[in-house]
Amino acid sequence: MKMAKINLTDRFIQSRKAAEKGSRDDYADALVPGMALRVSETGHKSFVLYTRYPLNPTIPSRRALGDYYPPPKDEDPQPDLEIRNGALTLAEARAKARGWLDLIARGIDPKTDEARQKATELQKQNNSFSAIASQFLERHVKGPAYVALELKAEELRSKDAKLTKERALAIALADPANRPLVDQSKKEGIVKKAEAVRIIEGEFAKRWGVRPITDIMPDEVSAAIRAIVKRGASYQAHNAFGYLRGLFNWAIGTGEYGLTASPVERLQPAKLIGKREARSRILAADELCGVWNAADKMGYPYGPLIRLLILTGQREREVAEMSWSEIDLDKKLWAIPAVRMKSDRAHEVPLAPEALKLLKALPRWKKADFVFTTTDGEKPVNGFSKAKTRLDKAVAVARAKARTGKDDVEPEKEDFLPAWVLHDLRRTMRTHLSALPVEDMVRELVIAHAKTGLHKVYDQHVYQDEKRHCLDLYEKRLKGIVEEGRLA
């Protein structure tokens, strides 16, 4: 064993040969008391610290600081300690040894300190917003049966890489063997599971992620909610506020996360978002005609997507995340699985002639299943803000040309439609349905509103033919608006 002190350098360390068989060579560092380089009989090199430790101060002992990590070349990046499995450069070993000596001088054993740090770090991870949000969704929003269905969906995805998370869950929900779990899931958690998961994960977990939940401040909550409002989704902002308030209150109520006050507690939705009122904006006949024609000029994917919103009256997300596996062109039917519906109930949309013609003209993708995509079918479209801006500009340009009789004209403020959002197309469609000779319940079922009263319990008829007739009549009415500029 060699214990003569030497000013360790990387060159010296890398020149050391393996120790003789059955022994180890130690080279004491001249700069840090007690620190040494240890070389084994296999040539393995590591750093140790030889000193008296508080847990056993009467006898000096060696403890490993970490394996030796040679410094990378200047042009190579230096991997993190985690990637290096804790291996240390010479400079890092000296710094760690000095740190240990400082702790020992204060009567603290380095093992105890490391255990405390690991426990603190683990607590931070367990108390991160995303970790608690995951627990909230599993234990409060979803319930055990729904979580079990998600696990079955993951098993399906492990066998078929092309399956999306949503599609796999839809298959699991539709499997007759899982019917008991599906029935049980309706009794557990909250009613609108899919909406709550989408909002908590999409709006908040992405924003705050690994940050401790106790660090989230009221002004940050306000900023997150206001971001939703600025997208023109005030109604959704109210829902998001409610889910977030529920999450913080749940976390406090469990007593598990060290949270004693909610950053949402003193915020007032009416002042932050505005009074919760259902939007009443519908597009007039000339406005609807303008949007329809402008969508045609936008091209795939957003142009036909917007036209399908007008034709079917379904929600923006339901159309945007449509997949070919949901569509039966022969039966002229679009079946939306429960997992994609706001109501968590499966919904069938009969495809009237114009909607069917639109779908048949769309491109198909080999990589994946989504109908409207900019990534060869791997992901559905999501850039609605920019698409809406393009749509508004196209409508305004067309109105400016009609107003001035000139082709080369820049639209003015009066040429843009009064404030509207894509969801207003759904309300506009439903309003036109009221002018048709169709039962009101059928009109509601077309846009996936639930049956009410005794019908909800005793009437299990799916009304597919009635809904198809309603949509056929609606397309004829729409044709009169967009082709002839009048109500049919």
HELIX and SHEET records of a PDB file:
HELIX    1   1 ASP A   10  SER A   15  1                                   6    
HELIX    2   2 LEU A   90  ALA A  105  1                                  16    
HELIX    3   3 PRO A  110  ASN A  126  1                                  17    
HELIX    4   4 PHE A  129  PHE A  136  1                                   8    
HELIX    5   5 LEU A  137  LYS A  142  3                                   6    
HELIX    6   6 PRO A  144  LYS A  159  1                                  16    
HELIX    7   7 LYS A  165  ALA A  174  1                                  10    
HELIX    8   8 PRO A  176  ASN A  178  5                                   3    
HELIX    9   9 ARG A  179  SER A  185  1                                   7    
HELIX   10  10 LYS A  193  ILE A  199  1                                   7    
HELIX   11  11 ILE A  200  ALA A  205  3                                   6    
HELIX   12  12 LYS A  206  TRP A  208  1                                   3    
HELIX   13  13 ILE A  213  ASP A  215  5                                   3    
HELIX   14  14 PRO A  218  LYS A  230  1                                  13    
HELIX   15  15 SER A  234  THR A  254  1                                  21    
HELIX   16  16 PRO A  269  LEU A  272  1                                   4    
HELIX   17  17 ALA A  285  MET A  298  1                                  14    
HELIX   18  18 TYR A  302  THR A  312  1                                  11    
HELIX   19  19 GLU A  316  ALA A  320  1                                   5    
HELIX   20  20 TRP A  324  GLU A  326  5                                   3    
HELIX   21  21 ALA A  338  ARG A  340  5                                   3    
HELIX   22  22 PRO A  353  LYS A  360  1                                   8    
HELIX   23  23 PHE A  384  THR A  404  1                                  21    
HELIX   24  24 LYS A  413  ASP A  415  5                                   3    
HELIX   25  25 HIS A  423  LEU A  433  1                                  11    
HELIX   26  26 ASP A  440  VAL A  446  1                                   7    
HELIX   27  27 GLY A  453  TYR A  458  1                                   6    
HELIX   28  28 GLN A  464  GLU A  484  1                                  21    
SHEET    1   A 4 ASP A  25  ALA A  28  0                                        
SHEET    2   A 4 MET A  35  VAL A  39 -1                                        
SHEET    3   A 4 LYS A  45  TYR A  53 -1                                        
SHEET    4   A 4 ASN A  56  ASP A  67 -1                                        
SHEET    1   B 3 ILE A 327  ASP A 328  0                                        
SHEET    2   B 3 LEU A 333  ILE A 336 -1                                        
SHEET    3   B 3 HIS A 347  PRO A 350 -1                                        
END                                                                             
